[in-house]
Amino acid sequence: MNKVSPKALLHSKWTKITVENKEKHFAITKLTFDEEQRVTACVIEAVINNNEYLINWRDLKDSKQWKIGWQ
């Protein structure tokens, strides 16, 4: 399990374990917080083609899907 802190998510880098559409390396580009500073939206961008995806930030904790950093 990856350790993920919502406060450190913005601009963090990630590697997807299962590559789709040649998209392997990603960076968190946008976060939205509610009044209680909880993450309500997380946008991740593929480095190779700048495609953006709205994801559940908690999915990044799954080490079977994601690695921290670009590897």
ABEGO torsion letter per residue (X at the ends): XBBBBAAAABGBBBBBABBBGGBABBBBABBBBBAAGBBABBBBBBAAAGBBBBBBAAAAABAAABBBEBX
